[in-house]
Amino acid sequence: MVRNALSLNFRLGCLSGLITMLLLAAGAAEAQNIPSAAKQEVLIRSTLSTFNDANLSGDYSVMDLLASKPFHEQVGAEKLKSGFKEFADKRLDLVEVVVAKLTPTKPTTVDGDGVMTTEGYFDLSQLRLHYTLKHILSDAQWKLIDINVTTAELPK
């Protein structure tokens, strides 16, 4: 009887461990799902539109609050403001990102840590806007964790 109880406990322990591993794997697989192209486009445009609003107003607090918790804790509104001072000083209005043609330069990826990276550019009326955006899934929403935006002259 003791042997049967130990055998049952061992099987239940293995079953419990297997269920835990499956749940963890399912969560990781869910985090690895790349949103549809349409959802990615909305995310890219809304992120860059928020970025534009912050640059024009000089107030990066909304952008900071909409970002992921790690971004908020590590970067914050003041670092955003100093990091993008050149954009604010030039008063570059990037509102065209809302309607301009989006051109991805690399396929969207989600790495092993669940970080989704989108890269591409927009040809605006006066310049080309390059972006690399990184988002993480938080509370069932993709939230900004890293942003790199540069401008260049339009190609001839």
Legacy VTK file of the C-alpha trace (Angstrom):
# vtk DataFile Version 3.0
C-alpha trace
ASCII
DATASET POLYDATA
POINTS 156 float
0.000 0.000 0.000
2.863 2.403 0.810
4.430 1.476 -2.511
1.175 2.255 -4.376
0.833 5.593 -2.540
4.423 6.545 -3.427
3.872 5.477 -7.015
0.654 7.540 -7.171
2.358 10.571 -5.588
5.235 10.244 -8.044
2.809 10.071 -10.994
0.808 13.041 -9.690
4.024 14.998 -9.191
5.142 14.228 -12.740
1.690 15.116 -14.096
1.709 18.388 -12.153
5.173 19.217 -13.482
4.095 18.390 -17.028
1.003 20.623 -16.737
3.138 23.469 -15.389
5.608 23.098 -18.277
2.775 23.050 -20.815
1.213 26.185 -19.313
4.550 27.990 -19.365
5.181 26.892 -22.937
1.691 28.033 -23.960
2.328 31.446 -22.397
5.663 31.739 -24.181
4.084 30.649 -27.465
1.340 33.253 -27.038
3.961 35.941 -26.445
5.779 34.820 -29.603
2.737 35.352 -31.843
3.380 38.229 -34.192
0.342 40.470 -34.695
-1.185 40.734 -38.159
0.321 43.206 -40.607
-2.664 45.518 -40.085
-2.210 45.508 -36.290
1.531 46.093 -36.672
0.834 49.062 -38.912
-1.569 50.584 -36.374
1.015 50.046 -33.620
3.829 51.624 -35.655
1.754 54.611 -36.746
0.288 55.229 -33.282
3.718 54.953 -31.608
5.275 57.407 -34.066
2.266 59.730 -33.848
2.642 59.815 -30.047
6.364 60.434 -30.557
5.521 63.348 -32.876
3.064 64.849 -30.377
5.718 64.644 -27.654
8.316 66.354 -29.848
5.986 69.170 -30.872
4.620 69.814 -27.385
7.851 69.193 -25.478
5.822 67.005 -23.110
6.974 63.380 -23.173
4.866 62.264 -20.194
2.069 60.725 -22.324
4.560 58.785 -24.420
6.242 57.612 -21.222
2.938 56.521 -19.648
1.851 54.611 -22.766
5.147 52.697 -22.872
5.929 49.467 -21.043
6.706 49.439 -17.345
10.426 48.670 -17.908
10.640 51.587 -20.358
8.883 53.886 -17.904
11.203 52.812 -15.063
14.467 52.902 -17.054
13.917 55.833 -19.398
11.135 58.129 -18.256
9.866 61.393 -19.713
12.954 63.476 -18.904
15.381 61.093 -20.633
13.037 60.953 -23.621
13.011 64.737 -23.753
16.807 65.010 -23.660
17.273 62.059 -26.026
15.039 63.575 -28.698
16.032 67.205 -28.121
17.179 67.517 -31.733
13.690 66.610 -33.003
12.041 69.074 -30.623
14.528 71.862 -31.392
13.978 71.477 -35.132
10.189 71.386 -34.595
9.958 68.555 -37.101
6.302 67.798 -37.666
6.025 64.130 -38.547
2.218 64.027 -38.664
2.429 62.512 -42.161
3.296 59.129 -40.610
-0.435 58.729 -40.063
-1.082 58.505 -43.821
2.311 58.060 -45.547
3.287 54.748 -47.108
5.001 52.517 -44.568
7.955 50.565 -45.949
9.284 47.755 -43.736
13.006 47.099 -44.154
13.110 43.803 -42.257
10.499 41.213 -41.358
8.941 41.704 -37.931
10.422 39.368 -35.346
9.676 38.344 -31.783
12.739 37.142 -29.892
12.994 34.584 -27.098
12.293 37.287 -24.505
9.033 38.239 -26.234
10.385 41.506 -27.688
8.794 42.343 -31.027
10.988 44.401 -33.365
9.649 46.359 -36.337
11.953 48.270 -38.679
11.263 50.446 -41.674
10.789 53.956 -42.961
8.296 56.515 -44.199
8.990 58.880 -47.076
7.466 62.138 -45.882
7.202 65.315 -47.950
10.517 66.738 -46.671
12.482 63.744 -45.394
12.735 60.011 -44.881
11.924 58.872 -41.356
13.642 55.618 -40.325
12.403 53.748 -37.273
13.252 50.710 -35.197
10.586 50.035 -32.605
10.596 47.344 -29.948
7.460 46.379 -28.055
6.634 43.799 -25.407
3.304 42.203 -24.640
1.958 43.601 -21.370
-1.629 43.252 -20.154
-2.579 41.830 -23.575
-1.234 44.949 -25.356
2.010 45.569 -27.195
3.815 48.380 -25.355
6.945 50.273 -26.299
10.219 49.169 -24.739
12.697 50.815 -27.145
12.573 53.445 -29.891
15.165 54.550 -32.413
14.104 57.211 -34.915
16.365 58.960 -37.411
15.822 61.173 -40.418
17.561 61.381 -43.748
17.171 63.238 -47.003
14.750 61.747 -49.481
16.501 59.721 -52.184
16.694 61.430 -55.565
LINES 1 157
156 0 1 2 3 4 5 6 7 8 9 10 11 12 13 14 15 16 17 18 19 20 21 22 23 24 25 26 27 28 29 30 31 32 33 34 35 36 37 38 39 40 41 42 43 44 45 46 47 48 49 50 51 52 53 54 55 56 57 58 59 60 61 62 63 64 65 66 67 68 69 70 71 72 73 74 75 76 77 78 79 80 81 82 83 84 85 86 87 88 89 90 91 92 93 94 95 96 97 98 99 100 101 102 103 104 105 106 107 108 109 110 111 112 113 114 115 116 117 118 119 120 121 122 123 124 125 126 127 128 129 130 131 132 133 134 135 136 137 138 139 140 141 142 143 144 145 146 147 148 149 150 151 152 153 154 155
